Amino acid sequence: MPKTPSFTSTVRILLLIYVLLFIVFPLVYFVLVILSPRSLSEVTSFVYSDVFQRSLRNSIYVSALTTLLTTLLGLPYAYFLHRYRIPGKRIILPLTFMPTMIPPFVGALSIIFLLGRFGTLNLILMDLKLIERPINFIYGLHGVILVQVLTLFPWVAVNVYNSLLKLDRTLEEAAESLGASPLKRFLTVTLPSITPGLMTGVFMVASFSFTDYATPIVLGQYELLAPQAFVNIQQAIDESRVRAGAYMVFFMLVIVLLLFFASKRYISLREYASLRLPRPVEEMPLRGIGRILSTLYVYVLLFLGLLPHTFIFVISLSKAWSFTPLPATYSLENFQRMLSNSTPFVNTALYSLVGTAVCFAVGMFGAYTIVRTSHPLNEFIDAALSMMFVVPGIVVGTSYLFAFRSDVPFFGMIGSTWLIMPLMLATRRISYTLRYAYATYLVIRKSMEEAAYVLGERPLGTFLRIVVPNAIYGILAGTIFSFIEIVNELTASLFVYKPGWETITIQMFVEITAGRLPVAAAYAVFLFLTSILLAIAAMRLAARSK
Amino acid sequence: MVSVRVEDVWMVFGKVAALRGVSLEVREGEMVTLLGPSGCGKTTLLRVISGLYKPTRGRVFFDSEDVTEKNPWERKVGLVFQDYALWPHMTVFDNIAYGLKLRKFPASEIRESVRRVAELLRIEDLLDRYPHQLSGGQQQRVALARAIVINPSVLLLDEPLSNLDAKIRINVRTEIRKLQKELKITAIYVTHDQEEALVISDRIAVMNQGVIEQVGTPLEVYYNPRTLFVADFVGQVNIVKGSISNIDETEGIAVVDSEIGEIRVAAQQGLKEGEVVHLVFRPEMVEVSKTPIEGSVSSTVFEGVVDTVQFLGNLLRADVTVGGKKLRVEVHSPLARGWLSPQERVFIRIPAANVRVLK
């Protein structure tokens, strides 16, 4: 048989141990807890309970509507942006996806100031005597939908855009030459080819919206599955509440998995890697009213999408702001308060560095092993690692909470140290590094390694001296994206953390629930700026690797 | 420098046998070409010899040493890849010097060896460049330099010219041949291009479907193909089916009752009357005339009609319909010998000595 590099066997074993300990074990442990006989009878009565049924109904309503609206908004957005000469396109693309890097509940925080009962818009309308009493824009399920649509539509847009990049223009021209009308061409040629991107975006939005607890909590909406589950598990008032929360999480997992398998044949997780690198392509000039409308559409939507994130800056600089459309006085007080507590910064730095190191190591050695060797275990390891992209944060958080609890032998020991935080974060966000690493290794021709072998170089030396120098930029780019995602992770960390382990996102959430919204905004500004800088660095590296 | 011996090598990938019991001996300093269509197993055999593949069964010897179990990095072979496989992050110098550095040669010696090889291949001005700054032909030379600088026991070349333009290809193949003779290096050369194989080799091994059909000098393979496949793959050929109707021992002639009529061939040992055979003859062996010519004891004449004509510059290639079958003929220096046109009536003579009988 063909020879395979020998050090990869060691890498494969280490990888397998990692996957078993930090992916398979927590998830299986969690499912086993739910499926234990005692639980099962409880589950059945729980399913019929009023609170569960109402929450489930609300959650399905919110996520279905959010998904529908983000698709209706995001699809034309991507199509116009790809197809027509929209002014400022180069900058619009990064501006579209940058907000997706920071957690969506930040949008909720901003919306409270913008659209709250005595928020900017209501105050302006009242000042203009257009309304007498404030309009309730956001308190209710419609508020959750509004925030999610605004913050999540870029996911659909960017995924569809990515698919459009792969669409061969000549296919459409062939349809045109055969006399297909523009609508027919779109439905029969364009739409089928962008289905993978569209379905990936739709799945990501539906799954996130369905399991998001932070946005509803910030908006005070608790009658949804995810916030119910979070409150039950986190507050841990008694064992039965925790179990009820766990059942809800389990149901969410089942529904998300059903959703995933229903759309699986359209979704290409492998392609997700390139998602963050939209590049401009050849576009068509458009004249007259069509041009004005499509440009207007893109600009308005971009403005709305960026509004929450820009407004965060205003909030973070505000001082004792109430009953005026914009802050009366500005100060850096919120930033001073933020900086006076160094714990979240130290923790975030520590966890993200350790977590990113894990991502880097797995991306560098693991991805190489999976791409370059053939072994039955490779597929299992790859599937397990990729699956973490699909499993919602609330499920990962709950599983880790259960599986690494102090009464579980051995694993409890890991769970009692802060190391569990970076390990969980790395496991949850590793898919970004992996996809980049796969893509990078796949373009390195095998003959370049074989040329080294025949000259007398051994596999490890070949890997380090020939492969790594050619792959390093691609892997680093992916690692930085993992890093950004780790720094911005909230939904799982909030379950796993113990007092003293607060990260920036956790602290931000704590500040919001304590009512110190401007301080939370200061954290958000810090996160946003850091993430943008890192993303620019990553894109530079990725461009260099080509 | 070594001799290479491959004994009954099998290479099975899943359910596909890429090599089915291949044996071959390459003598010291000899250049042997593995020639065959894609998928015939020629590259697989080369990779088995290099150590990149471990054969499912069979042995590989360098001189008398059994190297079957040895890793590629323990074999000291030079391998030139179809895609050159130069390392993009290293300069030409570093690419060439890599194998010497691995062997811990002193820096001064490395510089000297690289310079010598670079001069030999006329790339001494390119040493500071990176591979992407080179043309295809230059990259090919660098790849060759990298392979020979370590003074390999055997030089393996895997379709090294297939990515080059036709003109450069002819130059480079001449240089490779010259270099190999100068260095007296044992070399195995893989190609699907029969012309390349004829030009460059001491001997050719024609491969088909995982087996070697014939090993021989270019002359042997061209004029005495042992199988229909070899006859058909190397050069242009006419194949006519028939059965032996009469053997005339005294004249040394056999008469074959073929699909286009009776053909006289040189009697060979082992032929029996009534036996079904394939008659194989090259287009350039056929004499074409516009005026009637006479057959003789030692040749056969047919009358036919020109079907299609191709002008290839130095020669005219025509298909002539004889007895419902198209025979390919060639007229060299067509201006002097007379142009052929479609629908023209012609006479062709096939000398008995130039017809090869295959079973």
Contacts between the chains, C-beta under 8 A, distances in Angstrom:
chain1	res1	chain2	res2	distance
A	1	B	13	7.8
A	1	B	53	7.5
A	1	B	54	6.2
A	1	B	56	7.2
A	2	B	52	7.0
A	2	B	53	5.3
A	2	B	54	7.6
A	3	B	51	7.4
A	3	B	52	6.3
A	3	B	53	7.0
A	3	B	54	6.0
A	3	B	71	6.8
A	3	B	72	7.2
A	445	B	83	6.2
A	445	B	85	6.4
A	447	B	81	4.4
A	447	B	82	7.6
A	447	B	83	5.6
A	447	B	85	3.7
A	448	B	85	4.8
A	448	B	86	7.8
A	448	B	87	6.0
A	450	B	50	7.9
A	450	B	52	5.5
A	450	B	72	7.2
A	450	B	79	7.1
A	450	B	81	7.3
A	450	B	85	6.9
A	451	B	79	6.8
A	451	B	81	6.3
A	451	B	85	4.2
A	451	B	86	7.9
A	451	B	87	7.5
A	451	B	143	8.0
A	451	B	146	7.4
A	452	B	87	7.9
A	452	B	98	7.2
A	453	B	51	7.6
A	453	B	52	6.8
A	453	B	71	7.5
A	453	B	72	4.1
A	453	B	73	5.2
A	454	B	50	5.6
A	454	B	51	7.3
A	454	B	52	7.4
A	454	B	72	5.0
A	454	B	73	7.3
A	454	B	75	7.2
A	454	B	77	5.3
A	454	B	78	7.1
A	454	B	79	4.3
A	454	B	147	7.9
A	454	B	156	8.0
A	455	B	73	7.7
A	455	B	98	5.8
A	455	B	99	3.7
A	455	B	102	6.3
A	455	B	146	7.3
A	455	B	150	6.3
A	456	B	73	4.8
A	456	B	74	7.9
A	456	B	76	7.0
A	456	B	99	6.0
A	456	B	102	4.7
A	456	B	103	6.5
A	456	B	150	7.3
A	457	B	73	5.9
A	457	B	98	7.7
A	457	B	102	5.8
A	458	B	71	7.9
A	458	B	73	5.5
A	461	B	102	8.0
A	466	B	87	5.8
A	469	B	89	4.5
A	470	B	87	7.5
A	470	B	88	6.4
A	470	B	89	5.7
